[in-house]
Amino acid sequence: MRFFGAILLLLVNLLPASAFASDEAYDRVMNLGTIRCGYIVYPPQLSKNPNTGKLSGLSYDLMERIGKDLNLKIEWTEEVGSATWIEGLKNRRYDALCNTAWAISNRAPHVLASDPAFYTAVNAYVRIKDHRFDKNIALANSPDIKIATVDGATSATIAAQSFPLAQTVSLPDLTDFSQLLLSVKTGKADLTFSEAAQFEDFNQKNPGVLRNATSTTPVRLVPNTFFVAAKEYQLISMINLALQNLHNEGFVDQILTTYEPRPNVWKRVTKPYMTTQ
């Protein structure tokens, strides 16, 4: 028994520390009193002034308030793209993705998601006179249809999962998401997937060009969450507790109302006590 115990101890010592690493970012956050944030520029959730670099938006306000309530400094460390932010968490370049992103299933094996801050209806947008998909958006799953996507983004996942026969007009990571809608406007693509907040901003600058082809039933309804690296259970638990209290306080609703371009663009999280009889 001693022999096998010695062998087991030797094997444990030979394994890399990462095999057992857990809550590494949490320990660093608590030691330094700072959450290092990766972030994706995605107006109006998170905007960046091109002249000053100053950040703003609902996710900025929400994360700054979470930091205040936790008595932690929020450091906006690195702008990242849809295709690279998960690797950034794995490589510890930052502790959390601090703007809310869409919690889709293919991300679950790689990261931990917080409780939802709110929900987003993802719609298919087409040119205003294009009525080919009004009765059934599944008709877009055809080899002669082009769908605009961004590498690593949810638009690419939706296209691959639900419209595998269609062609994709793929835009590189870090592309401004408004370019998806612009690709449809210019005829480079037949449709794309976006949310109402993004479309409202685009429509103000390009009125009467595109429309929502799935206004009755969205293509997806997805939770918007913060993310941390896999195994960071204490860190995500801490963020969740702060977020839950901000839901109960009404702060999240207040921030959503402040930034949404029209009422009910973002779907609110039902408070737990409202679901009981």
C-alpha positions as CSV (number, residue, x, y, z in Angstrom):
1,M,0.0,0.0,0.0
2,R,2.9,2.3,0.8
3,F,4.3,1.6,-2.6
4,F,1.1,2.6,-4.4
5,G,0.7,5.6,-2.2
6,A,4.2,6.8,-3.1
7,I,3.4,6.3,-6.9
8,L,0.2,8.3,-6.6
9,L,2.0,11.1,-4.8
10,L,4.6,11.1,-7.5
11,L,2.0,11.3,-10.2
12,V,0.2,14.2,-8.5
13,N,3.5,16.1,-8.2
14,L,4.2,15.5,-11.9
15,L,0.8,16.9,-13.0
16,P,0.7,20.6,-14.0
17,A,-0.7,22.9,-11.5
18,S,-3.4,23.9,-14.0
19,A,-4.9,20.4,-13.6
20,F,-6.0,21.3,-10.1
21,A,-6.2,25.1,-10.4
22,S,-9.5,26.4,-9.1
23,D,-10.6,29.9,-8.1
24,E,-7.2,31.3,-9.2
25,A,-8.7,34.5,-10.5
26,Y,-10.8,34.9,-7.3
27,D,-7.7,34.6,-5.1
28,R,-6.0,37.3,-7.2
29,V,-9.0,39.6,-7.2
30,M,-9.3,39.4,-3.4
31,N,-5.6,39.9,-2.8
32,L,-5.4,43.0,-5.0
33,G,-8.9,44.3,-4.6
34,T,-9.4,44.6,-8.4
35,I,-11.4,42.8,-11.0
36,R,-9.5,43.0,-14.3
37,C,-12.1,43.2,-17.1
38,G,-12.0,42.1,-20.7
39,Y,-14.7,43.8,-22.7
40,I,-16.4,43.8,-26.2
41,V,-17.5,47.1,-27.6
42,Y,-21.1,46.5,-28.4
43,P,-23.3,49.7,-28.3
44,P,-25.5,50.5,-26.5
45,Q,-24.5,47.9,-24.0
46,L,-20.9,49.1,-24.1
47,S,-19.7,52.1,-26.1
48,K,-16.1,53.5,-26.4
49,N,-15.4,57.1,-27.2
50,P,-13.0,57.0,-30.2
51,N,-11.3,60.2,-29.1
52,T,-10.9,59.7,-25.4
53,G,-11.3,55.9,-25.0
54,K,-13.9,56.5,-22.3
55,L,-16.4,53.6,-21.8
56,S,-20.1,54.0,-21.2
57,G,-23.3,52.0,-21.5
58,L,-25.5,49.8,-19.4
59,S,-22.9,47.0,-18.9
60,Y,-20.3,49.6,-17.8
61,D,-22.7,51.2,-15.3
62,L,-23.8,47.7,-14.0
63,M,-20.2,46.4,-13.6
64,E,-19.0,49.5,-11.9
65,R,-21.9,49.3,-9.4
66,I,-21.1,45.6,-8.8
67,G,-17.5,46.6,-8.0
68,K,-18.6,49.3,-5.7
69,D,-21.0,47.0,-3.8
70,L,-18.2,44.3,-3.5
71,N,-15.7,47.0,-2.4
72,L,-13.5,46.1,-5.5
73,K,-12.0,48.3,-8.1
74,I,-13.1,47.6,-11.7
75,E,-10.2,47.8,-14.2
76,W,-11.1,47.8,-17.8
77,T,-8.0,46.0,-19.0
78,E,-8.4,44.8,-22.5
79,E,-10.8,45.2,-25.5
80,V,-11.4,41.8,-26.9
81,G,-13.3,40.2,-29.8
82,S,-16.1,37.6,-30.1
83,A,-13.6,34.9,-31.3
84,T,-10.9,35.6,-28.7
85,W,-12.4,36.5,-25.3
86,I,-12.7,32.9,-24.1
87,E,-9.0,32.3,-24.7
88,G,-8.3,35.5,-22.8
89,L,-10.1,34.1,-19.7
90,K,-8.3,30.8,-20.0
91,N,-4.9,32.5,-20.3
92,R,-5.7,34.8,-17.3
93,R,-5.2,38.0,-19.2
94,Y,-8.3,39.3,-17.3
95,D,-10.6,37.9,-14.6
96,A,-14.0,38.4,-16.2
97,L,-15.8,39.4,-19.4
98,C,-17.4,42.5,-17.9
99,N,-19.9,43.4,-20.5
100,T,-22.8,41.1,-20.8
101,A,-22.6,38.6,-23.6
102,W,-25.0,36.0,-24.9
103,A,-25.0,32.8,-22.9
104,I,-25.3,30.2,-25.7
105,S,-24.8,26.5,-25.1
106,N,-21.5,26.0,-27.1
107,R,-19.8,28.4,-24.6
108,A,-20.7,26.3,-21.6
109,P,-17.8,23.8,-21.7
110,H,-15.3,26.6,-21.6
111,V,-16.5,29.2,-19.2
112,L,-18.9,29.9,-16.3
113,A,-21.8,32.3,-16.9
114,S,-23.4,34.5,-14.3
115,D,-27.1,34.7,-13.6
116,P,-28.9,36.6,-16.4
117,A,-28.8,40.4,-16.2
118,F,-31.5,40.5,-18.8
119,Y,-32.7,38.6,-22.0
120,T,-32.3,39.5,-25.7
121,A,-34.6,38.6,-28.5
122,V,-32.3,37.8,-31.6
123,N,-34.1,38.6,-34.8
124,A,-33.5,38.1,-38.5
125,Y,-33.2,41.4,-40.4
126,V,-33.7,41.7,-44.2
127,R,-34.0,44.5,-46.7
128,I,-37.3,46.3,-46.4
129,K,-38.9,45.0,-49.6
130,D,-37.7,41.4,-49.1
131,H,-40.7,39.2,-48.0
132,R,-39.3,35.8,-48.9
133,F,-39.1,34.6,-45.3
134,D,-42.2,36.3,-43.8
135,K,-44.2,33.0,-43.4
136,N,-41.2,30.8,-42.4
137,I,-37.7,32.0,-41.6
138,A,-36.6,28.4,-42.2
139,L,-36.8,29.1,-45.9
140,A,-33.5,31.0,-45.5
141,N,-31.8,27.6,-45.0
142,S,-31.0,27.4,-48.7
143,P,-27.8,27.4,-50.7
144,D,-28.8,30.5,-52.6
145,I,-29.2,32.6,-49.5
146,K,-26.3,34.6,-47.9
147,I,-26.2,35.3,-44.2
148,A,-23.8,37.9,-42.7
149,T,-21.9,36.7,-39.6
150,V,-19.0,37.8,-37.4
151,D,-16.3,35.2,-36.7
152,G,-16.9,33.7,-33.2
153,A,-20.1,35.6,-32.6
154,T,-23.6,34.3,-32.0
155,S,-24.6,35.2,-35.5
156,A,-22.1,32.6,-36.8
157,T,-23.4,30.0,-34.3
158,I,-27.1,30.5,-35.3
159,A,-26.2,30.3,-39.0
160,A,-24.3,27.0,-38.4
161,Q,-27.0,25.5,-36.2
162,S,-30.2,26.5,-37.9
163,F,-29.2,27.5,-41.4
164,P,-26.4,25.1,-42.4
165,L,-27.3,25.0,-46.1
166,A,-27.1,28.8,-46.5
167,Q,-23.9,30.6,-47.5
168,T,-22.2,32.8,-44.9
169,V,-20.6,36.2,-45.6
170,S,-18.1,36.1,-42.7
171,L,-16.7,39.3,-41.2
172,P,-13.6,39.1,-39.1
173,D,-13.4,39.2,-35.3
174,L,-13.5,42.7,-33.8
175,T,-15.7,44.0,-36.7
176,D,-18.2,46.6,-35.5
177,F,-21.5,44.6,-35.2
178,S,-23.3,47.3,-37.2
179,Q,-21.5,46.0,-40.2
180,L,-23.7,42.9,-40.2
181,L,-26.8,45.1,-40.9
182,L,-24.8,47.2,-43.4
183,S,-23.9,44.0,-45.3
184,V,-27.6,43.4,-45.8
185,K,-28.3,47.0,-46.8
186,T,-25.6,46.9,-49.5
187,G,-26.8,43.5,-50.8
188,K,-23.7,41.6,-49.8
189,A,-26.0,39.4,-47.7
190,D,-29.7,38.5,-47.8
191,L,-30.1,38.6,-44.0
192,T,-28.3,38.7,-40.7
193,F,-29.1,38.1,-37.0
194,S,-29.1,41.0,-34.6
195,E,-31.1,42.4,-31.7
196,A,-33.5,45.3,-31.5
197,A,-31.1,47.7,-29.7
198,Q,-28.5,47.3,-32.4
199,F,-31.1,47.6,-35.2
200,E,-32.7,50.8,-33.6
201,D,-29.3,52.5,-33.7
202,F,-28.7,51.4,-37.3
203,N,-32.2,52.4,-38.3
204,Q,-31.8,55.9,-37.0
205,K,-28.8,56.4,-39.3
206,N,-30.3,54.4,-42.2
207,P,-34.1,54.8,-41.9
208,G,-36.4,52.7,-44.0
209,V,-33.8,50.3,-45.4
210,L,-34.1,47.1,-43.3
211,R,-36.8,45.4,-41.3
212,N,-37.3,42.6,-38.8
213,A,-38.5,39.4,-40.6
214,T,-39.1,37.6,-37.3
215,S,-41.0,40.1,-35.2
216,T,-43.6,37.5,-34.1
217,T,-41.2,34.7,-33.1
218,P,-37.5,35.7,-32.7
219,V,-34.8,33.4,-33.9
220,R,-33.4,33.1,-30.4
221,L,-34.1,34.3,-26.9
222,V,-30.8,34.4,-25.1
223,P,-29.7,35.4,-21.6
224,N,-27.1,38.2,-21.3
225,T,-24.6,37.3,-18.6
226,F,-21.1,38.0,-17.3
227,F,-18.4,35.3,-17.8
228,V,-15.4,34.0,-15.9
229,A,-13.0,31.1,-16.6
230,A,-14.0,27.5,-16.0
231,K,-13.7,26.4,-12.3
232,E,-13.9,30.0,-11.0
233,Y,-16.8,29.1,-8.8
234,Q,-16.2,31.6,-6.0
235,L,-15.7,34.5,-8.4
236,I,-18.9,33.8,-10.3
237,S,-20.8,33.2,-7.0
238,M,-19.7,36.6,-5.8
239,I,-20.8,38.4,-9.0
240,N,-24.1,36.5,-8.9
241,L,-24.9,37.6,-5.3
242,A,-24.1,41.2,-6.2
243,L,-26.2,41.0,-9.3
244,Q,-29.2,39.4,-7.5
245,N,-29.2,42.2,-5.0
246,L,-29.2,44.8,-7.8
247,H,-32.1,43.0,-9.4
248,N,-34.0,43.1,-6.2
249,E,-33.1,46.7,-5.6
250,G,-34.4,47.7,-9.0
251,F,-31.1,49.0,-10.2
252,V,-30.9,46.7,-13.2
253,D,-34.3,47.7,-14.4
254,Q,-33.3,51.4,-14.0
255,I,-30.2,50.9,-16.1
256,L,-32.0,49.0,-18.8
257,T,-34.7,51.8,-19.0
258,T,-31.9,54.4,-19.2
259,Y,-30.2,52.9,-22.2
260,E,-32.8,51.0,-24.2
261,P,-33.8,52.9,-27.4
262,R,-37.4,52.1,-26.9
263,P,-39.5,50.3,-24.2
264,N,-39.1,46.6,-23.8
265,V,-36.2,46.2,-26.2
266,W,-34.5,44.1,-23.5
267,K,-36.5,41.5,-21.6
268,R,-36.4,41.8,-17.8
269,V,-35.6,39.0,-15.4
270,T,-38.6,38.1,-13.3
271,K,-37.9,38.5,-9.6
272,P,-38.1,35.2,-7.7
273,Y,-40.9,36.3,-5.4
274,M,-43.1,37.2,-8.4
275,T,-43.1,33.6,-9.6
276,T,-44.9,32.3,-6.4
277,Q,-48.6,32.1,-5.9
